[in-house]
Amino acid sequence: MKKKKEKTEKAIEFAGIMKSNVDILKENGQDTEFVKTYDLTVRKLVRLQKELIVLKEKVRTKKEMIQDVWELAIEQSKIAMKIVKDLPELKKVITKKEKKQKVEKSA
């Protein structure tokens, strides 16, 4: 990322140098359209890099939100399982299932 930033800064600096030399190029009768094109391209590059940084931050934030929701869901399911295990009617069903599983494993 650091290298990209340095390259972008060099491109901006080069665009500035080219803009300052436009008058000299015009005096010599040379075409200066490429300077405008290069400058627009560099500006677009800088804008896209800024948008990319913003989008990366949004993705990171959403990823953290999803992780938090996931952890809450797991925590709630653990609490729900504790509540279910404490209900007397369901204890019978759970113990029957556990017995069946033990029988199946031993067989």
Buried (B, 14 or more C-beta within 10 A) or exposed (E): EEEEEEEBEEBBEEBEEBBEEBEEBEEEEEEBEEBEEBBEEBEEBBEEBEEEEEEEEEEEEEEEEEEEEEEEEEEEEEEEEEEEEEEEEEEEEEEEEEEEEEEEEEE
